[in-house]
């Protein structure tokens, strides 16, 4: 990614739109961002990062507070960033959540965050995405970097340098995870651990299931203490199953014998029971036949009654015809009487309405005259109304004019007062520029004193630490010298003991020598000075003890020596840290602070800071008052503009009222001239019109109703006449029909044997009752016939047979059945027990197979889980192993630049020490100091050394990420501060290193106050603060 242009509107300290055109750099790839503290240098980085990711470049900056405090409510915060990537040009436009004036009405409304991304093709912008989420995803997809990766490899904000090298192994792991996206390995480790745990749980579950299955078995007494192990339990269970199967076969054979005996006794019992049943049925049929004969007389009477009922039912239809015809004749007589009464009433109404109709028809000419009169009155009423409306408008215009004229006078007075107030405020705010400059000057001094006091406090702390190191150094040196003397003493004592031991051994040999006898040591036969015994108490154990004491003392001396070297190295490093802080303080204050006057300097500078702070606070108060006056001045100007606009509107309104009054007067005179009686009022004319319209409407309604009534009654009269004639004919026909059906009914009564109508009525029976009686008679006759036949059959069948003894036979059969049931239950119980044994045996066999498979699988998975989570000698997890490879590549690239910037003194390396107390290892960084030849923690580096190490690490990280990610282009790097900690030589080395980056076509932006950078770097981005917001300008010399 290469920056092209950056545009900031109402962003941070920038009120007005500021555009930075990076193409003006030309061949200059290195540029310096310079300006006073708080002017907005870091905000340039914030703007780029905000445009890309919607967040500022540092953790201490909240993107919701990026809006400029200088901007007015109508000025919206927005950042536009154009850049080149993969030979393509893109532009992102983004604005944060902010308040803006409502489009309608007063007050404010919240505008949500917005983002758009365009591709620039042939100078034209083509929209790609217009939603915040889509833009964020597109940026990460294009750059192949998320926010954390971008700000650690492209933009390194204030305070972030040291974190790159000083973070512990766990924090560095989180950073490298995000950069290289190695979450897959962590997830794989978790999956292996979960799988291992799951297998363990399954094995435990299977073992529990085995014990549970074994405990459920109903073990015979001889097996109850022999099932501790599942394997033995399975073997015992198979033996039990074999015994139970053999026992069931024996019992089945016995059961078959009992079933044969049961079959014989069942045949005897059922044969006897059939005979007993026949005897019981014979007795029952005999009793039934006797009861049926007693009912015969009653059945005969019902047969005679049924015959008469059927005869009566045969003439019932004739009776119904007589009733129907009689009812028809009576109804027609009643209807004819009513119609004749209605005919007489209608004739009287018809005569009356016909007279009224003729009279109303003759008044048609009077109605037409009244209609013409109404039409003329309506025309006059409309003109009267128009004249009244014009009179009303004329009065309203005059009243409005009298009301608006004083308002215009008030507006003129208000404008004059506002102009006087604005002129007065102009005089009061004339000194705002001078006060603002003084405020920023004192504010800058205050920040410089804060930095100076912070470094001086740190110097005091570091100096105290140096004193502690020196005390420790003297103590350890004294301890070393004492131990050295003691070791030397032990060596001498050991030597003395060994010499004495050799002398005693020589004396022992010499005691056996004789003159002329060869010495076993030297071979001499002459012995002028034989060795003599001096201390016979010396033993080999004493020498071994002394030698062991010497070895322990030498080992202790080595430990003290290591402490000595370590504390000396720390003291040297700490001394360098103190000297660097002294130099930094001297650079800031121009005064060299001696170590014995630190507290005095702190007190002096605190006093000076307090004085400056008081002056700054006073100026801040003045600035606030000036801002309030400026805001008041702005409000007055807005009010003046509105008042002048109101003045113009009211003047035009009064002129319009005059013109409308003249126009309305002319219209009023024309309307009055066309009136028949100009003095008539609207209410009078309207009343006359209303009366005339009411009278006309009544006449028309009456005429229409008469016409309708006349036609209706005429039609009804004709209809009634026709209906009466028809009813007379129907009545005559009904009389004849009634006489005929009556005669037919009487003839049928006589034919069916009914002497009187009363006799007929008594014989009638309902149809359902007839059917019920017939069914009862039929059922009786059928039942008595069946009973007689069956009784005769049984009499013949049971001839010469005796009643059997069923109770004895049944008792014998029951005894056999009980024996069979008992034997069957025994077999079923044994079979059920056998089924349980077989099911349990099969289940135990399945569990054993599952357990064996899981144990074989766990042998591999469990070992992999332990290795991947770091349960090994190196305390190195699988993910850390992968990350350590990336870290080695980063350190290799970083050391190329660190070697150049530290004049071959320092090299970074990954520590191979195993962490203590079970912590994870593999990502800790230490530094190799080629001056001492020893490794030490990166935290012991001084500020300048730490900056160079961190810068090298950042550049190395960018190289490695770009190498591993084909889509990543890191052509731009921004650094915020850090160079102030370097001495002249280190600064020169750092500049040479950064200059080499330009050869690789990288753009590098630096924020720094270091004077040498201002002199060495040709391209500068100047940030100038002011009371109305900061300004940006880019220059190349």
ChimeraX attribute file (.defattr): number of C-alpha atoms within 10 A of each C-alpha:
attribute: neighborCount
match mode: 1-to-1
recipient: residues
	/A:1	21
	/A:2	21
	/A:3	20
	/A:4	18
	/A:5	17
	/A:6	21
	/A:7	20
	/A:8	23
	/A:9	23
	/A:10	23
	/A:11	30
	/A:12	24
	/A:13	25
	/A:14	28
	/A:15	23
	/A:16	19
	/A:17	15
	/A:18	18
	/A:19	18
	/A:20	18
	/A:21	15
	/A:22	20
	/A:23	12
	/A:24	14
	/A:25	18
	/A:26	9
	/A:27	10
	/A:28	19
	/A:29	22
	/A:30	22
	/A:31	24
	/A:32	23
	/A:33	24
	/A:34	21
	/A:35	20
	/A:36	15
	/A:37	17
	/A:38	16
	/A:39	22
	/A:40	24
	/A:41	24
	/A:42	23
	/A:43	21
	/A:44	22
	/A:45	23
	/A:46	24
	/A:47	28
	/A:48	25
	/A:49	21
	/A:50	25
	/A:51	30
	/A:52	28
	/A:53	21
	/A:54	23
	/A:55	20
	/A:56	27
	/A:57	28
	/A:58	19
	/A:59	12
	/A:60	9
	/A:61	13
	/A:62	11
	/A:63	18
	/A:64	13
	/A:65	14
	/A:66	24
	/A:67	22
	/A:68	19
	/A:69	16
	/A:70	18
	/A:71	20
	/A:72	11
	/A:73	13
	/A:74	9
	/A:75	15
	/A:76	20
	/A:77	25
	/A:78	22
	/A:79	24
	/A:80	23
	/A:81	24
	/A:82	23
	/A:83	18
	/A:84	16
	/A:85	17
	/A:86	12
	/A:87	7
	/A:88	11
	/A:89	20
	/A:90	20
	/A:91	23
	/A:92	23
	/A:93	20
	/A:94	24
	/A:95	24
	/A:96	24
	/A:97	17
	/A:98	18
	/A:99	16
	/A:100	16
	/A:101	15
	/A:102	11
	/A:103	9
	/A:104	7
	/A:105	7
	/A:106	8
	/A:107	10
	/A:108	14
	/A:109	12
	/A:110	11
	/A:111	14
	/A:112	11
	/A:113	14
	/A:114	17
	/A:115	24
	/A:116	20
	/A:117	28
	/A:118	19
	/A:119	20
	/A:120	17
	/A:121	11
	/A:122	7
	/A:123	8
	/A:124	9
	/A:125	14
	/A:126	13
	/A:127	14
	/A:128	14
	/A:129	18
	/A:130	16
	/A:131	13
	/A:132	19
	/A:133	11
	/A:134	14
	/A:135	24
	/A:136	20
	/A:137	13
	/A:138	16
	/A:139	18
	/A:140	15
	/A:141	13
	/A:142	14
	/A:143	17
	/A:144	17
	/A:145	23
	/A:146	17
	/A:147	20
	/A:148	14
	/A:149	20
	/A:150	22
	/A:151	20
	/A:152	20
	/A:153	23
	/A:154	22
	/A:155	24
	/A:156	23
	/A:157	22
	/A:158	17
	/A:159	14
	/A:160	19
	/A:161	23
	/A:162	19
	/A:163	13
	/A:164	21
	/A:165	23
	/A:166	20
	/A:167	16
	/A:168	13
	/A:169	18
	/A:170	15
	/A:171	15
	/A:172	19
	/A:173	21
	/A:174	13
	/A:175	17
	/A:176	19
	/A:177	19
	/A:178	15
	/A:179	19
	/A:180	17
	/A:181	12
	/A:182	17
	/A:183	13
	/A:184	11
	/A:185	19
	/A:186	17
	/A:187	12
	/A:188	16
	/A:189	22
	/A:190	15
	/A:191	13
	/A:192	21
	/A:193	20
	/A:194	14
	/A:195	16
	/A:196	22
	/A:197	16
	/A:198	13
	/A:199	19
	/A:200	16
	/A:201	12
	/A:202	16
	/A:203	20
	/A:204	13
	/A:205	13
	/A:206	19
	/A:207	16
	/A:208	12
	/A:209	15
	/A:210	22
	/A:211	17
	/A:212	11
	/A:213	16
	/A:214	21
	/A:215	12
	/A:216	12
	/A:217	16
	/A:218	12
	/A:219	17
	/A:220	9
	/A:221	7
	/A:222	7
	/A:223	13
	/A:224	14
	/A:225	9
	/A:226	11
	/A:227	18
	/A:228	11
	/A:229	11
	/A:230	18
	/A:231	13
	/A:232	11
	/A:233	20
	/A:234	18
	/A:235	12
	/A:236	16
	/A:237	19
	/A:238	13
	/A:239	10
	/A:240	15
	/A:241	17
	/A:242	11
	/A:243	11
	/A:244	15
	/A:245	13
	/A:246	10
	/A:247	13
	/A:248	17
	/A:249	11
	/A:250	11
	/A:251	15
	/A:252	14
	/A:253	10
	/A:254	12
	/A:255	17
	/A:256	12
	/A:257	11
	/A:258	15
	/A:259	14
	/A:260	10
	/A:261	13
	/A:262	19
	/A:263	12
	/A:264	11
	/A:265	16
	/A:266	17
	/A:267	12
	/A:268	14
	/A:269	20
	/A:270	14
	/A:271	12
	/A:272	15
	/A:273	17
	/A:274	11
	/A:275	15
	/A:276	16
	/A:277	11
	/A:278	16
	/A:279	18
	/A:280	11
	/A:281	14
	/A:282	18
	/A:283	12
	/A:284	13
	/A:285	18
	/A:286	15
	/A:287	12
	/A:288	15
	/A:289	17
	/A:290	11
	/A:291	11
	/A:292	14
	/A:293	10
	/A:294	9
	/A:295	11
	/A:296	14
	/A:297	9
	/A:298	10
	/A:299	15
	/A:300	11
	/A:301	10
	/A:302	14
	/A:303	13
	/A:304	10
	/A:305	15
	/A:306	18
	/A:307	12
	/A:308	18
	/A:309	20
	/A:310	16
	/A:311	18
	/A:312	22
	/A:313	16
	/A:314	12
	/A:315	17
	/A:316	15
	/A:317	11
	/A:318	17
	/A:319	16
	/A:320	12
	/A:321	16
	/A:322	19
	/A:323	13
	/A:324	12
	/A:325	19
	/A:326	17
	/A:327	12
	/A:328	15
	/A:329	19
	/A:330	13
	/A:331	11
	/A:332	16
	/A:333	15
	/A:334	10
	/A:335	13
	/A:336	18
	/A:337	12
	/A:338	11
	/A:339	15
	/A:340	14
	/A:341	10
	/A:342	12
	/A:343	17
	/A:344	11
	/A:345	11
	/A:346	15
	/A:347	14
	/A:348	10
	/A:349	15
	/A:350	18
	/A:351	13
	/A:352	11
	/A:353	17
	/A:354	17
	/A:355	11
	/A:356	14
	/A:357	19
	/A:358	12
	/A:359	11
	/A:360	16
	/A:361	12
	/A:362	9
	/A:363	12
	/A:364	13
	/A:365	9
	/A:366	11
	/A:367	14
	/A:368	11
	/A:369	11
	/A:370	14
	/A:371	14
	/A:372	10
	/A:373	13
	/A:374	17
	/A:375	12
	/A:376	11
	/A:377	16
	/A:378	15
	/A:379	11
	/A:380	20
	/A:381	22
	/A:382	14
	/A:383	17
	/A:384	24
	/A:385	17
	/A:386	17
	/A:387	23
	/A:388	16
	/A:389	14
	/A:390	20
	/A:391	15
	/A:392	13
	/A:393	16
	/A:394	19
	/A:395	13
	/A:396	14
	/A:397	18
	/A:398	14
	/A:399	11
	/A:400	12
	/A:401	17
	/A:402	12
	/A:403	11
	/A:404	15
	/A:405	14
	/A:406	11
	/A:407	13
	/A:408	18
	/A:409	12
	/A:410	11
	/A:411	17
	/A:412	15
	/A:413	11
	/A:414	16
	/A:415	19
	/A:416	11
	/A:417	12
	/A:418	17
	/A:419	13
	/A:420	11
	/A:421	15
	/A:422	19
	/A:423	11
	/A:424	12
	/A:425	16
	/A:426	13
	/A:427	9
	/A:428	13
	/A:429	17
	/A:430	11
	/A:431	12
	/A:432	17
	/A:433	14
	/A:434	10
	/A:435	18
	/A:436	20
	/A:437	15
	/A:438	16
	/A:439	22
	/A:440	21
	/A:441	13
	/A:442	20
	/A:443	21
	/A:444	16
	/A:445	17
	/A:446	19
	/A:447	15
	/A:448	16
	/A:449	20
	/A:450	15
	/A:451	14
	/A:452	21
	/A:453	19
	/A:454	14
	/A:455	18
	/A:456	22
	/A:457	15
	/A:458	14
	/A:459	22
	/A:460	20
	/A:461	13
	/A:462	19
	/A:463	21
	/A:464	14
	/A:465	16
	/A:466	21
	/A:467	15
	/A:468	13
	/A:469	20
	/A:470	18
	/A:471	12
	/A:472	17
	/A:473	20
	/A:474	15
	/A:475	13
	/A:476	19
	/A:477	19
	/A:478	12
	/A:479	16
	/A:480	20
	/A:481	15
	/A:482	13
	/A:483	19
	/A:484	17
	/A:485	12
	/A:486	16
	/A:487	20
	/A:488	15
	/A:489	13
	/A:490	19
	/A:491	17
	/A:492	12
	/A:493	16
	/A:494	20
	/A:495	15
	/A:496	13
	/A:497	19
	/A:498	18
	/A:499	12
	/A:500	18
	/A:501	20
	/A:502	12
	/A:503	18
	/A:504	20
	/A:505	15
	/A:506	16
	/A:507	17
	/A:508	14
	/A:509	16
	/A:510	19
	/A:511	12
	/A:512	9
	/A:513	17
	/A:514	12
	/A:515	11
	/A:516	10
	/A:517	13
	/A:518	14
	/A:519	17
	/A:520	11
	/A:521	9
	/A:522	7
	/A:523	9
	/A:524	12
	/A:525	14
	/A:526	14
	/A:527	15
	/A:528	7
	/A:529	7
	/A:530	12
	/A:531	16
	/A:532	15
	/A:533	14
	/A:534	12
	/A:535	10
	/A:536	11
	/A:537	8
	/A:538	14
	/A:539	12
	/A:540	11
	/A:541	9
	/A:542	14
	/A:543	18
	/A:544	13
	/A:545	12
	/A:546	18
	/A:547	18
	/A:548	12
	/A:549	16
	/A:550	20
	/A:551	15
	/A:552	13
	/A:553	18
	/A:554	18
	/A:555	12
	/A:556	15
	/A:557	20
	/A:558	14
	/A:559	13
	/A:560	19
	/A:561	19
	/A:562	12
	/A:563	17
	/A:564	20
	/A:565	17
	/A:566	15
	/A:567	19
	/A:568	19
	/A:569	17
	/A:570	18
	/A:571	20
	/A:572	15
	/A:573	16
	/A:574	21
	/A:575	20
	/A:576	16
	/A:577	22
	/A:578	23
	/A:579	17
	/A:580	19
	/A:581	23
	/A:582	20
	/A:583	19
	/A:584	20
	/A:585	21
	/A:586	14
	/A:587	14
	/A:588	16
	/A:589	14
	/A:590	10
	/A:591	12
	/A:592	13
	/A:593	19
	/A:594	9
	/A:595	14
	/A:596	10
	/A:597	10
	/A:598	16
	/A:599	13
	/A:600	11
	/A:601	16
	/A:602	18
	/A:603	12
	/A:604	12
	/A:605	18
	/A:606	16
	/A:607	12
	/A:608	14
	/A:609	20
	/A:610	14
	/A:611	13
	/A:612	17
	/A:613	17
	/A:614	13
	/A:615	16
	/A:616	21
	/A:617	15
	/A:618	13
	/A:619	20
	/A:620	18
	/A:621	13
	/A:622	16
	/A:623	20
	/A:624	12
	/A:625	14
	/A:626	20
	/A:627	15
	/A:628	12
	/A:629	16
	/A:630	18
	/A:631	12
	/A:632	15
	/A:633	20
	/A:634	13
	/A:635	13
	/A:636	18
	/A:637	16
	/A:638	11
	/A:639	15
	/A:640	19
	/A:641	13
	/A:642	12
	/A:643	17
	/A:644	15
	/A:645	11
	/A:646	15
	/A:647	19
	/A:648	12
	/A:649	12
	/A:650	18
	/A:651	13
	/A:652	11
	/A:653	14
	/A:654	17
	/A:655	11
	/A:656	13
	/A:657	17
	/A:658	13
	/A:659	10
	/A:660	13
	/A:661	17
	/A:662	11
	/A:663	12
	/A:664	18
	/A:665	14
	/A:666	11
	/A:667	14
	/A:668	17
	/A:669	12
	/A:670	11
	/A:671	17
	/A:672	16
	/A:673	10
	/A:674	12
	/A:675	16
	/A:676	9
	/A:677	11
	/A:678	13
	/A:679	9
	/A:680	13
	/A:681	14
	/A:682	17
	/A:683	12
	/A:684	11
	/A:685	17
	/A:686	18
	/A:687	12
	/A:688	13
	/A:689	20
	/A:690	15
	/A:691	12
	/A:692	17
	/A:693	17
	/A:694	10
	/A:695	14
	/A:696	19
	/A:697	14
	/A:698	12
	/A:699	17
	/A:700	14
	/A:701	11
	/A:702	14
	/A:703	19
	/A:704	13
	/A:705	12
	/A:706	19
	/A:707	17
	/A:708	12
	/A:709	17
	/A:710	19
	/A:711	13
	/A:712	12
	/A:713	18
	/A:714	17
	/A:715	11
	/A:716	14
	/A:717	18
	/A:718	11
	/A:719	12
	/A:720	16
	/A:721	13
	/A:722	10
	/A:723	13
	/A:724	17
	/A:725	11
	/A:726	12
	/A:727	16
	/A:728	13
	/A:729	10
	/A:730	15
	/A:731	18
	/A:732	13
	/A:733	11
	/A:734	17
	/A:735	15
	/A:736	12
	/A:737	15
	/A:738	19
	/A:739	13
	/A:740	12
	/A:741	19
	/A:742	17
	/A:743	12
	/A:744	14
	/A:745	18
	/A:746	16
	/A:747	10
	/A:748	17
	/A:749	22
	/A:750	12
	/A:751	11
	/A:752	14
	/A:753	13
	/A:754	18
	/A:755	11
	/A:756	11
	/A:757	11
	/A:758	9
	/A:759	13
	/A:760	20
	/A:761	12
	/A:762	11
	/A:763	17
	/A:764	18
	/A:765	16
	/A:766	11
	/A:767	12
	/A:768	9
	/A:769	12
	/A:770	17
	/A:771	11
	/A:772	12
	/A:773	17
	/A:774	14
	/A:775	11
	/A:776	12
	/A:777	16
	/A:778	12
	/A:779	11
	/A:780	14
	/A:781	13
	/A:782	10
	/A:783	13
	/A:784	17
	/A:785	11
	/A:786	12
	/A:787	17
	/A:788	14
	/A:789	11
	/A:790	14
	/A:791	19
	/A:792	13
	/A:793	11
	/A:794	16
	/A:795	12
	/A:796	9
	/A:797	13
	/A:798	14
	/A:799	8
	/A:800	6
	/A:801	9
	/A:802	10
	/A:803	14
	/A:804	16
	/A:805	12
	/A:806	15
	/A:807	9
	/A:808	10
	/A:809	17
	/A:810	16
	/A:811	12
	/A:812	14
	/A:813	19
	/A:814	14
	/A:815	11
	/A:816	17
	/A:817	17
	/A:818	11
	/A:819	14
	/A:820	19
	/A:821	12
	/A:822	12
	/A:823	16
	/A:824	15
	/A:825	11
	/A:826	15
	/A:827	19
	/A:828	13
	/A:829	12
	/A:830	17
	/A:831	16
	/A:832	12
	/A:833	16
	/A:834	19
	/A:835	13
	/A:836	16
	/A:837	21
	/A:838	15
	/A:839	13
	/A:840	19
	/A:841	21
	/A:842	13
	/A:843	15
	/A:844	22
	/A:845	16
	/A:846	13
	/A:847	18
	/A:848	18
	/A:849	11
	/A:850	14
	/A:851	19
	/A:852	13
	/A:853	12
	/A:854	16
	/A:855	16
	/A:856	10
	/A:857	13
	/A:858	20
	/A:859	11
	/A:860	11
	/A:861	18
	/A:862	20
	/A:863	14
	/A:864	17
	/A:865	24
	/A:866	17
	/A:867	19
	/A:868	24
	/A:869	21
	/A:870	21
	/A:871	16
	/A:872	11
	/A:873	8
	/A:874	16
	/A:875	21
	/A:876	23
	/A:877	23
	/A:878	19
	/A:879	21
	/A:880	27
	/A:881	19
	/A:882	15
	/A:883	22
	/A:884	20
	/A:885	14
	/A:886	18
	/A:887	26
	/A:888	15
	/A:889	17
	/A:890	23
	/A:891	24
	/A:892	19
	/A:893	20
	/A:894	27
	/A:895	22
	/A:896	15
	/A:897	25
	/A:898	28
	/A:899	18
	/A:900	17
	/A:901	24
	/A:902	18
	/A:903	11
	/A:904	15
	/A:905	16
	/A:906	21
	/A:907	21
	/A:908	26
	/A:909	21
	/A:910	16
	/A:911	17
	/A:912	13
	/A:913	11
	/A:914	16
	/A:915	16
	/A:916	9
	/A:917	6
	/A:918	10
	/A:919	12
	/A:920	20
	/A:921	22
	/A:922	25
	/A:923	25
	/A:924	26
	/A:925	22
	/A:926	20
	/A:927	21
	/A:928	17
	/A:929	15
	/A:930	12
	/A:931	9
	/A:932	10
	/A:933	10
	/A:934	12
	/A:935	16
	/A:936	18
	/A:937	15
	/A:938	22
	/A:939	15
	/A:940	17
	/A:941	19
	/A:942	21
	/A:943	20
	/A:944	19
	/A:945	21
	/A:946	23
	/A:947	23
	/A:948	29
	/A:949	29
	/A:950	23
	/A:951	24
	/A:952	26
	/A:953	26
	/A:954	24
	/A:955	20
	/A:956	24
	/A:957	25
	/A:958	24
	/A:959	18
	/A:960	19
	/A:961	22
	/A:962	16
	/A:963	12
	/A:964	11
	/A:965	12
	/A:966	9
	/A:967	15
	/A:968	19
	/A:969	21
	/A:970	20
	/A:971	21
	/A:972	17
	/A:973	23
	/A:974	21
	/A:975	24
	/A:976	20
	/A:977	20
	/A:978	25
	/A:979	22
	/A:980	19
	/A:981	21
	/A:982	23
	/A:983	15
	/A:984	11
	/A:985	12
	/A:986	19
	/A:987	20
	/A:988	16
	/A:989	21
	/A:990	23
	/A:991	18
	/A:992	14
	/A:993	17
	/A:994	18
	/A:995	16
	/A:996	13
	/A:997	18
	/A:998	16
	/A:999	10
	/A:1000	10
	/A:1001	14
	/A:1002	21
	/A:1003	23
	/A:1004	20
	/A:1005	21
	/A:1006	24
	/A:1007	24
	/A:1008	20
	/A:1009	18
	/A:1010	17
	/A:1011	9
	/A:1012	12
	/A:1013	20
	/A:1014	16
	/A:1015	8
	/A:1016	11
	/A:1017	17
	/A:1018	16
	/A:1019	21
	/A:1020	22
	/A:1021	21
	/A:1022	18
	/A:1023	21
	/A:1024	16
	/A:1025	21
	/A:1026	14
	/A:1027	17
	/A:1028	15
	/A:1029	20
	/A:1030	21
	/A:1031	19
	/A:1032	20
	/A:1033	14
	/A:1034	18
	/A:1035	12
	/A:1036	13
	/A:1037	7
